[in-house]
Amino acid sequence: MKIEAKKISLTHLPTPLEYLPTLSKELGVELYIKRDDLTTLAMGGNKMRKLEYLAAEALEQGATMLLTAGGAQTNHGRQTAGVAAKLGMKCVIACVDNYPGEISANILLDRLMGAEVVFQAPTGEPGQAEKLIKMLIEKYEAQGEKVYYIPVGGSNEAGLPGYYECACELDAQAKAMGIGDATVISAVGSIGTYMGLFTGLKNEGSDLKLTGIAISDFGPDKDVRLMEYFAQVKEKFQMECSAVREDFHIETGYVREGYNKPNADVRQAVYLMARKEAIILDPCYTGKAFAGLLDMIREGKIKQGEKIIFLHSGGHPGINTPHHRVEFERELMDGITIL
Ligand SMILES: Cc1ncc(COP(=O)(O)O)c(C=O)c1O
């Protein structure tokens, strides 16, 4: 790895890179899956790699509490709660979101691990999240805590090395399996995972290609964020590589109804992966990215015979989110027999 950063080990790396024989045959592509859902702690997921670096910085600063933010069902919040529990720290998750009416899915897991979850209904006021976070930091610091703040998705410079490291890991695994020029496909939310992979592959001179699939609106604000983020990490880690907007391949046309909204094609993609390969995707991120991948095959953007590595970034507790669960119940009850 050409960049330097301190981390603490919180999971078992490398995660497996597996060939998916049944789906490959069915779809006419050579499909592989990078199992970053198997990052063990707190039911795993992509945030664990970022948190290995973020937690190292938090400990170095003498923090007693991790405070982060996200939607009600934030996977990142759940994994932050796990890291805090493991390291003997407190954890608060701030959500500018409505309480979903029941303690289930990630919220239940957050509470199992002892994290506090704070909801504030969205008002549409600009800066609401920042105000809530500031208020909470002040409150806990007044109580004597040393708060380490982690932004949404752990997507900042300090979290970047997590997926940079994954890019190096993937490059070595792909070369060993004879697929060193495959295309890696990843869901894009707060951009940290994609940016870590992008910089890792580019800065290390890998032949792997990278395509992101946006799971929420990717408008001009995100373009600005993308370029700013790249400039920040390039400077912080003194990277040799450079990039212009056109170098970032992010598909923005598979967002469907919007962030974490139920969608029939996404559920079909979840069923397909579960029924052919016994791997569970989630309806917010990985199921949507996989549905986008299937569309790209149908549309010829991914060619028959192409080598594809799909990044499984975790998130499966999301299948129990109440508004998704009702849709699953509607579609799956026909296979339940009560004698
Ligand atoms: C399961 C899952 N996949 C993908 C992502 C997207 O990662 P990023 O926010 O780094 O773009 C997230 C983010 O929360 C996630 O929870």
The ligand as a Gaussian input file, in Angstrom:
#p B3LYP/6-31G(d) Opt

LIG

0 1
 C      -24.781000      -1.850000       2.833000
 C      -24.190000      -0.613000       2.272000
 N      -23.685000      -0.662000       1.033000
 C      -23.151000       0.416000       0.441000
 C      -23.118000       1.642000       1.092000
 C      -22.538000       2.815000       0.380000
 O      -21.276000       3.108000       0.839000
 P      -20.761000       4.609000       0.835000
 O      -21.649000       5.372000       1.761000
 O      -19.369000       4.517000       1.291000
 O      -20.913000       5.121000      -0.565000
 C      -23.629000       1.732000       2.400000
 C      -23.617000       3.020000       3.112000
 O      -24.205000       3.209000       4.132000
 C      -24.177000       0.579000       2.994000
 O      -24.689000       0.611000       4.238000

